[in-house]
Amino acid sequence: MAEILLFHHAGGLTPGVTAFADRLRAAGHTVHTPDLFGGRTFADVNDGVAYAQELGNEARLKIASDAAEQLPADIVYGGMSMGCGAAGQLLFDRPGAAGAFFLYGAIDPSWWDTTWPAGVPAQAHQAEDDPWREIEAEEGFLARVPGGELFVYDGVGGHLFADDDSPEYDEQAAALATERILAFLAALG
């Protein structure tokens, strides 16, 4: 079973993020969910983004780094939207990752002016009509992550489609994304 360091989206460590982590735990995985916002949550993504900007990238990455320091190197990094950046940063900073998955977006290694670590598998999951969708990031992910899998959920318009605490929740897409992530984790051995 995998040990996972999962970073929340701009809504914070919401019940929906915790419920997703619990689904991974129910499959036998160990999941760590550090709170990058110190207990604050936001119903509106825009408010969460504004708060994240107020905190600053450096402060959020310090919390993420501190959480990672307590864990072995061969973990799986998971990110949800804004949390994808923290997952990507640590993946590049700490050699030995077992894998990575990204919900509500994809990352492009060129953002960090680096290359993807050899032998580290990755998945990204994105709603087709997500207003926050970054096609360029998806293209960079596919071009610069060897073997990277990108799943785009057709006809799904909400950003936080797998967060059952969000009004954007799509039960069918969430179930499929979870199934794919669980299969990905199982394949890691």
C-alpha positions as CSV (number, residue, x, y, z in Angstrom):
1,M,0.0,0.0,0.0
2,A,1.1,3.5,-0.7
3,E,1.9,6.4,1.7
4,I,0.5,9.6,0.3
5,L,1.0,13.2,1.0
6,L,-2.1,15.0,-0.3
7,F,-2.4,18.8,-0.5
8,H,-5.8,20.4,-0.5
9,H,-7.4,22.9,-3.0
10,A,-8.0,26.6,-2.4
11,G,-11.1,25.8,-0.3
12,G,-8.8,24.5,2.4
13,L,-8.9,21.2,4.3
14,T,-12.6,20.8,3.8
15,P,-14.8,17.9,4.7
16,G,-14.8,17.0,1.0
17,V,-11.0,16.8,0.9
18,T,-11.0,14.7,4.1
19,A,-13.7,12.4,2.6
20,F,-11.6,11.8,-0.5
21,A,-8.5,11.0,1.7
22,D,-10.7,8.7,3.7
23,R,-11.7,6.8,0.5
24,L,-8.0,6.2,-0.2
25,R,-7.5,5.1,3.4
26,A,-10.4,2.7,3.1
27,A,-8.5,1.0,0.3
28,G,-5.5,0.5,2.7
29,H,-3.4,3.5,1.9
30,T,-1.8,5.8,4.4
31,V,-2.8,9.4,3.6
32,H,-1.4,12.6,5.2
33,T,-3.4,15.8,4.7
34,P,-1.5,18.8,6.0
35,D,-3.5,22.0,6.4
36,L,-1.8,24.7,4.4
37,F,-4.4,27.3,5.7
38,G,-4.2,26.7,9.4
39,G,-7.8,25.6,9.8
40,R,-9.4,28.2,7.5
41,T,-11.8,26.9,4.8
42,F,-13.6,28.7,2.0
43,A,-16.9,27.9,0.2
44,D,-15.9,30.1,-2.7
45,V,-12.7,29.2,-4.6
46,N,-12.0,32.8,-5.3
47,D,-11.9,33.6,-1.6
48,G,-9.5,30.7,-1.0
49,V,-7.3,31.9,-3.8
50,A,-7.2,35.4,-2.4
51,Y,-6.3,34.0,1.1
52,A,-3.6,31.8,-0.5
53,Q,-2.1,34.9,-2.1
54,E,-2.3,36.8,1.2
55,L,-0.4,33.9,3.0
56,G,2.1,33.7,0.2
57,N,3.6,30.8,-1.7
58,E,6.6,30.6,0.6
59,A,4.5,30.2,3.8
60,R,2.4,27.4,2.2
61,L,5.5,25.6,0.9
62,K,7.1,25.8,4.4
63,I,4.1,23.9,5.8
64,A,4.2,21.4,3.0
65,S,8.0,20.9,3.4
66,D,7.6,20.4,7.1
67,A,5.0,17.8,6.6
68,A,7.1,16.0,4.0
69,E,10.2,16.0,6.3
70,Q,8.4,13.6,8.7
71,L,7.8,11.1,5.9
72,P,10.0,8.6,3.9
73,A,11.3,9.8,0.5
74,D,9.4,7.1,-1.5
75,I,5.9,8.6,-1.0
76,V,3.2,9.5,-3.5
77,Y,2.5,13.2,-3.9
78,G,-1.1,14.2,-4.5
79,G,-2.4,17.6,-5.2
80,M,-5.9,19.1,-5.6
81,S,-5.9,22.3,-7.8
82,M,-3.8,24.8,-5.8
83,G,-2.3,21.8,-3.9
84,C,-0.8,20.5,-7.2
85,G,1.9,23.2,-7.0
86,A,2.9,22.1,-3.5
87,A,2.9,18.4,-4.6
88,G,5.0,19.3,-7.7
89,Q,7.5,21.4,-5.7
90,L,8.2,18.7,-3.2
91,L,8.4,16.0,-5.9
92,F,11.2,18.0,-7.5
93,D,12.9,18.9,-4.3
94,R,12.9,15.5,-2.6
95,P,14.3,12.6,-4.7
96,G,12.8,9.2,-4.4
97,A,9.0,9.8,-5.0
98,A,7.0,6.7,-5.8
99,G,4.5,8.6,-7.9
100,A,2.2,11.6,-8.2
101,F,-1.4,12.3,-9.0
102,F,-3.2,15.6,-9.6
103,L,-6.9,16.4,-9.3
104,Y,-8.5,19.5,-10.8
105,G,-5.4,20.3,-12.9
106,A,-2.0,19.3,-14.2
107,I,1.5,20.6,-13.6
108,D,4.1,21.3,-16.2
109,P,7.7,20.6,-15.1
110,S,8.9,23.6,-17.1
111,W,7.3,25.9,-14.4
112,W,10.2,24.9,-12.2
113,D,12.7,24.8,-15.1
114,T,13.4,21.2,-14.4
115,T,12.7,17.7,-15.8
116,W,10.4,15.1,-14.5
117,P,12.2,12.5,-12.3
118,A,13.0,9.3,-14.1
119,G,10.7,6.4,-13.3
120,V,8.1,8.4,-11.4
121,P,4.6,7.7,-12.8
122,A,1.9,10.3,-12.7
123,Q,-1.8,11.0,-13.4
124,A,-3.8,14.2,-13.8
125,H,-7.6,14.5,-13.7
126,Q,-9.4,17.5,-15.1
127,A,-13.1,18.4,-15.8
128,E,-13.6,19.2,-19.5
129,D,-15.4,22.5,-18.9
130,D,-13.7,23.6,-15.7
131,P,-13.5,27.4,-15.7
132,W,-10.0,27.1,-14.1
133,R,-8.7,24.6,-16.7
134,E,-5.2,25.3,-18.0
135,I,-4.8,23.6,-21.4
136,E,-1.2,24.8,-21.6
137,A,-0.4,23.0,-18.3
138,E,-2.0,19.8,-19.6
139,E,0.0,20.0,-22.8
140,G,3.2,20.6,-20.8
141,F,2.3,17.6,-18.5
142,L,1.8,15.3,-21.4
143,A,4.9,16.6,-23.2
144,R,7.3,16.6,-20.2
145,V,6.1,13.8,-17.9
146,P,7.1,10.5,-19.5
147,G,4.2,8.1,-19.5
148,G,2.0,10.7,-17.7
149,E,-1.7,10.0,-18.0
150,L,-4.2,12.8,-18.4
151,F,-7.9,12.0,-17.8
152,V,-10.4,14.7,-19.0
153,Y,-13.9,14.1,-17.8
154,D,-16.2,14.9,-20.7
155,G,-19.3,17.0,-20.0
156,V,-18.2,17.8,-16.5
157,G,-18.1,21.5,-15.8
158,G,-17.3,22.0,-12.1
159,H,-13.8,22.6,-10.9
160,L,-14.0,20.5,-7.7
161,F,-15.9,17.7,-9.3
162,A,-14.6,14.9,-6.9
163,D,-15.1,16.9,-3.7
164,D,-18.4,15.7,-2.3
165,D,-18.7,18.8,-0.1
166,S,-18.7,21.1,-3.1
167,P,-21.7,22.2,-5.2
168,E,-19.6,21.3,-8.2
169,Y,-19.5,17.6,-7.2
170,D,-20.2,15.1,-10.0
171,E,-20.8,11.7,-8.5
172,Q,-20.1,9.7,-11.7
173,A,-16.9,11.6,-12.6
174,A,-15.8,11.5,-8.9
175,A,-16.3,7.7,-8.8
176,L,-14.3,7.2,-12.0
177,A,-11.5,9.5,-10.9
178,T,-11.3,7.7,-7.6
179,E,-11.3,4.3,-9.3
180,R,-8.5,5.4,-11.6
181,I,-6.4,6.8,-8.8
182,L,-6.9,3.7,-6.7
183,A,-5.8,1.5,-9.7
184,F,-2.7,3.8,-10.2
185,L,-1.8,3.4,-6.5
186,A,-2.3,-0.4,-6.6
187,A,0.0,-0.6,-9.7
188,L,2.8,1.1,-7.7
189,G,3.1,-2.0,-5.7
